[in-house]
């Protein structure tokens, strides 16, 4: 299965780092010193999240999240 999950990237003042959040996967996020690093770490987190779900026999969510900008179209 090929999943293409949206990744939100933002600066967290509290954590003093970039955060990459995957809205379709509960509690799946990563941090980095740059947006690129946060995204790379999020891709690893997605792989780990999916592997854990498969190993536990849990359902794999479809990639459904779309930023609000696409809702207007």
C-alpha positions, -999 to +999 in steps of 0.1 A: +000+000+000+012+035-009+000+061+015+005+098+010-001+116+042-002+153+045+025+168+068+020+202+085+052+220+093+054+249+118+078+266+142+072+258+179+084+286+201+078+264+232+099+236+218+123+259+200+123+237+169+103+229+138+074+205+142+061+182+114+026+169+123+007+142+104-030+149+110-043+116+097-022+095+120-030+101+157+001+112+177+024+111+147+048+140+147+085+148+146+109+176+153+139+191+136+163+220+135+150+230+100+117+224+082+135+199+059+148+179+089+114+179+105+098+165+073+125+138+070+119+128+106+082+128+100+086+104+071+104+080+094+077+085+120+051+076+094+069+044+085+072+035+122+035+043+129+023+022+100+046-007+109+033-006+145-003-005+134+003-035+110+021-055+137-008-048+161-035-056+136-048-021+137-065-004+108-044+019+085-062+053+080-067+066+045-049+098+037-078+122+039-066+155+055-065+185+032-055+220+042-083+245+044-071+262+013-084+232-008-119+233+008-126+266-010-120+250-044 
